[in-house]
Amino acid sequence: MKRDKGDPMESITLFSNKKDHKQAAEDIIGQARKCLDFKPDLALFYATLKYSGKYKSMLDLFHEEFGDIPQVGASVDGMIYPDDIRTDGAALVLCRDEDAKISVDGIKAKGALNSAEKLAKKIKCKAGVIVLHFPLMYVPDALKCTESLAKGLYYSKRCKGADREKQKEYAGKLADYCDRENFFYLPPTILNLFAKYTDYKVPIIGLNMMHTQVRFNSPHIFCNFKDIGGGIAALTIEKKGVNVVYDDIFPDKGETLEETRRIVNKEFTVIKEFKANFEKNVLVSLDNMPPLEAVKNLIYTSENKDDDILHHLDKGAYKLYRPYVLLFFNKITNGAFVHGIGSYYPFDLFPFFADVSDYSEDVSLAYALVDDKFNAFTSSLDNLKSSNGKFVCFFIDVGVASAFGEKIFEYKDKTKKLAGKNYFGILSATPSAYIPPEFQLRKYLSESSINTFFMTGGTNACMEI
């Protein structure tokens, strides 16, 4: 059938959760042979940890079947597609859009920031959207995990008894080590790099992949039918008229830092305020005490020894969700950054997912209640512009499952009502975004740098193509 110029992207989602990875891939290919009625020019592949260690074999089969079309994807916790929501299996989304210029590039070099900059220099896009796939936190194999824990212990011990500047120096060295080994891709830093190389004109969505139950060698990033492990991949869709929406569950920020503090104090239950010492993305202390020691009598924390962590990672049963958060306030944007606090590491220093150099040292420990925010977790879908069958691809914080349990299955009907029949959604770590001003809906609390938005929970994004 001849398509008119400006027609929406077509898509078809094929899903399987067969126990054997090869059977699942062959099942998906069989479905495509029966119902695919167009020649695809983009493949999206997302799979849960059910097939961990087997992704390469599945990608090889898809590559053989569909040829050298651009392909991107990752390991995720769940997916939503027409008439269903699944948290166990694999989905292949095949798309066609003759009006769009579509490309996928990826890299895994030494260092997360270095990898991102090398990739950003290759990306060309004047209109449309860029969707980045990278780990929010990459967990390597047991040997590398043991080495990283030893580094954390070493720098934590060096901080004890040291003056404030020396503590910052050691924390900075741990931050540099974590970047060098690709453990953390800090979303605001990564997004700003890509925004710079695209002249700050194109919306960029960051899919910060991480699993709620972490295990070794995860998450996985897929690029052009290859598993690039903890690398970074970019899907570029260059097309006029693409609508990109970012939103979150939080109220608007204030005009001043003081006003933002008042807003946040109403939104969260603040337990205690601290004076923090940090360097880059590593927290050294709260009121001159190691972070966990400072809060241990205020929240419930279990002590995690390094051998306990390695055991849980091996079983894929290390849970990251914690209900208590630290609130940081941005001195440049008047926004805020929220990060869970708990016994993630068996050492005193506390690395996290954003560089907080531009944030105030006045930090709050708080408790967040989201009982009335179920619909807000998918609020970007409420701002779709088109009703003519455009392809809607959306990204939801998987933390909603921890907060609301099986109630998330209500999203199946809500999505169908809002997006029609041509859509696909991902449940994973909270997405981040660089959003030019003309795409912004309001004054987001989550503005971590100018026009760049990130929180460790409660964000969502979508695009209409």
HELIX and SHEET records of a PDB file:
HELIX    1   1 HIS A   21  CYS A   35  1                                  15    
HELIX    2   2 LEU A   49  TYR A   51  5                                   3    
HELIX    3   3 TYR A   55  PHE A   66  1                                  12    
HELIX    4   4 ALA A  112  ALA A  120  1                                   9    
HELIX    5   5 ALA A  142  CYS A  159  1                                  18    
HELIX    6   6 ARG A  164  ARG A  180  1                                  17    
HELIX    7   7 PRO A  187  TYR A  197  1                                  11    
HELIX    8   8 LEU A  257  GLU A  267  1                                  11    
HELIX    9   9 PRO A  291  VAL A  295  1                                   5    
HELIX   10  10 ASP A  306  LYS A  315  1                                  10    
HELIX   11  11 ASN A  375  ASN A  383  5                                   9    
HELIX   12  12 GLY A  399  PHE A  404  1                                   6    
HELIX   13  13 GLY A  405  GLU A  410  5                                   6    
HELIX   14  14 TYR A  411  ALA A  419  1                                   9    
HELIX   15  15 PRO A  437  PHE A  439  5                                   3    
SHEET    1   A 6 GLU A  10  SER A  16  0                                        
SHEET    2   A 6 ALA A  90  ARG A  96 -1                                        
SHEET    3   A 6 LEU A  42  ALA A  47 -1                                        
SHEET    4   A 6 GLN A  71  SER A  75  1                                        
SHEET    5   A 6 ILE A 221  CYS A 223 -1                                        
SHEET    6   A 6 LYS A 226  ASP A 227 -1                                        
SHEET    1   B 6 ASP A  84  ARG A  86  0                                        
SHEET    2   B 6 GLY A  78  TYR A  81 -1                                        
SHEET    3   B 6 TYR A 423  SER A 428 -1                                        
SHEET    4   B 6 VAL A 392  ASP A 397  1                                        
SHEET    5   B 6 THR A 459  GLU A 464 -1                                        
SHEET    6   B 6 ASN A 243  ASP A 248 -1                                        
SHEET    1   C 7 LYS A 101  ILE A 107  0                                        
SHEET    2   C 7 ILE A 232  GLU A 238 -1                                        
SHEET    3   C 7 GLY A 128  PRO A 135 -1                                        
SHEET    4   C 7 ILE A 204  MET A 209  1                                        
SHEET    5   C 7 SER A 432  TYR A 434 -1                                        
SHEET    6   C 7 THR A 452  PHE A 453 -1                                        
SHEET    7   C 7 GLU A 447  SER A 449 -1                                        
SHEET    1   D 2 GLN A 213  VAL A 214  0                                        
SHEET    2   D 2 TYR A 318  LYS A 319 -1                                        
SHEET    1   E 6 ALA A 336  GLY A 340  0                                        
SHEET    2   E 6 TYR A 324  PHE A 329 -1                                        
SHEET    3   E 6 ASP A 362  TYR A 367 -1                                        
SHEET    4   E 6 THR A 269  GLU A 279 -1                                        
SHEET    5   E 6 VAL A 282  LEU A 286 -1                                        
SHEET    6   E 6 PHE A 350  PRO A 351 -1                                        
END                                                                             
